[in-house]
Amino acid sequence: MGLFDRFKKDRPLPAHEEAPETEAAPDALDEPAEPAPADLDDDADIHPKEAPRDRSENGPFDAAEDAPERHRLNLGPVAVPVIDGMQIRLETEQDSDRILAVTMIHSGGAMQLQAFAAPRGEGIWKSVRDEIAEGVRARKGKADELYTDLGNELVTQVPVRTKDGRTGVRVTRFAGIDGPRWFLRAVFSGSAVTDKETRSALVGLLRGAVVDRGTEARPPRELLPLVAPTVASPGPGQPAQQVEAGAPQDQATGDDDIDPFERGPEIAEIR
């Protein structure tokens, strides 16, 4: 396993951390766009839960379910599998050091995971998906739904200005899993958008994740903050882990954060 980083953020709850930067040509793939804020609609229709039909057998798993044994990094509410050669980044809030998300980078692709509280009998992925699409289109981007092995995904393309001043396109795929009283959101970027092998490896990590929501009452869409892991010496055949705290050398800033989980001071939009 590669370097394990903790990234300090000066804004609450980003939609995702961008994959390592690459020079983008016009209309080329770029790092991901972030989803748009939207207020909760108390009169919105109730949507059924959306998840792979074999979720309880093949993940992502609830902590109460029988998950197969794998070497996982325990981050409190979410335990994620690790594979050799993978880099893990933790995104933390600047002032509080609260861990907002985990991003896994493998073969030039990235997948960010965030877990949220959700209603017991209602899915939120449909409404979240619609909010992301609305925010992307407001930025003159494109948002298209695609049915995959994870269910309904959203592919977004947002115009961006590259470092050399040219016009590019930021392409991202959003996937959502409605679990038992939790919602898990995955954001794919980099080669995970276009390369089948990279995507397959990261989807395998998503399907191997275990979510422990806890038993306390939480409002729907409340972020489940992650917990920094205790890194121990690896056992035989297990990948080594390194921990590094501090701000990133190449911290993405972005000028328009879009996040569908805005809830008072919990989540903010940056303009």
Beta strands, then each sheet from edge to edge (+ up, - down):
strand 1: 3-9
strand 2: 61-62
strand 3: 72-74
strand 4: 78-81
strand 5: 87-93
strand 6: 99-106
strand 7: 109-117
strand 8: 142-148
strand 9: 151-161
strand 10: 167-178
strand 11: 182-190
strand 12: 210-211
strand 13: 242-244
sheet 1: 8+ 9- 10+ 11- 7+ 6- 5+ 1+ 13+
sheet 2: 2+ 12+ 4- 3+
end
